[in-house]
Amino acid sequence: MAKFVVTKDTLIGDILDYDVETARFFFEIGMHCLGCPMSRGESIADACSVHGTNADELVKKINAYLETK
C-alpha cells in the first residue's frame, strides 16, 4: 500500500479523510473551520496563508505524525 504523504498542495479534506486525528494539528494553529465545505477543498498552503501560519511547519508535523501510523 502506498504511503500517504502530505504536501503544501494537499487538500485538507483529503488529509482528514485519511486520518481524522490530524485535525488536532489544524486546531493547534487556529484552524477551527474544518467542518466547513470550503475548508475541506483548500490546500494546506491556501489555509495557512489565510490563517497567517507556516505551511512548511504544518506539513512537517502532519507527516511526522503519519509516519508513526
C-alpha positions as CSV (number, residue, x, y, z in Angstrom):
1,M,0.0,0.0,0.0
2,A,1.3,3.4,-0.9
3,K,2.2,5.8,1.9
4,F,0.1,8.9,2.2
5,V,2.5,11.9,2.1
6,V,1.2,15.5,2.7
7,T,2.5,18.4,0.7
8,K,1.5,22.1,0.8
9,D,-0.8,21.3,-2.2
10,T,-2.7,18.5,-0.3
11,L,-6.3,19.3,0.3
12,I,-7.3,19.5,3.9
13,G,-10.3,17.3,3.3
14,D,-8.1,14.5,1.8
15,I,-5.9,14.6,5.0
16,L,-8.9,14.4,7.3
17,D,-10.4,11.6,5.3
18,Y,-7.1,9.7,5.5
19,D,-6.8,10.2,9.3
20,V,-9.3,12.3,11.2
21,E,-6.8,12.5,14.1
22,T,-4.8,15.0,12.1
23,A,-7.5,17.6,12.9
24,R,-5.6,18.4,16.1
25,F,-2.7,19.9,14.1
26,F,-5.1,22.3,12.4
27,F,-6.8,23.2,15.7
28,E,-3.4,23.9,17.2
29,I,-2.8,26.7,14.8
30,G,-6.3,28.2,14.9
31,M,-8.0,26.4,12.0
32,H,-11.3,25.6,13.7
33,C,-13.3,25.7,10.5
34,L,-12.6,22.1,9.4
35,G,-16.3,21.2,9.1
36,C,-16.9,23.9,6.6
37,P,-17.2,22.6,3.0
38,M,-14.9,25.5,1.8
39,S,-12.0,24.5,4.1
40,R,-12.1,20.8,3.0
41,G,-11.4,22.0,-0.5
42,E,-8.5,24.2,0.5
43,S,-4.8,23.2,0.2
44,I,-2.6,23.5,3.2
45,A,-0.8,26.4,1.5
46,D,-4.1,28.3,1.0
47,A,-5.3,27.7,4.5
48,C,-2.1,28.6,6.1
49,S,-1.9,31.8,4.0
50,V,-5.4,32.8,5.2
51,H,-4.6,32.0,8.9
52,G,-1.1,33.5,8.9
53,T,0.8,30.3,9.7
54,N,3.7,28.5,8.2
55,A,2.6,25.8,5.8
56,D,6.0,24.0,5.8
57,E,5.9,23.6,9.6
58,L,2.4,22.2,9.4
59,V,3.3,19.8,6.6
60,K,6.3,18.6,8.6
61,K,4.2,18.0,11.8
62,I,1.5,16.1,9.9
63,N,3.9,13.9,8.0
64,A,5.9,13.1,11.2
65,Y,2.6,12.1,12.9
66,L,1.6,9.9,9.9
67,E,5.0,8.2,9.9
68,T,4.0,6.8,13.4
69,K,1.0,5.0,12.0
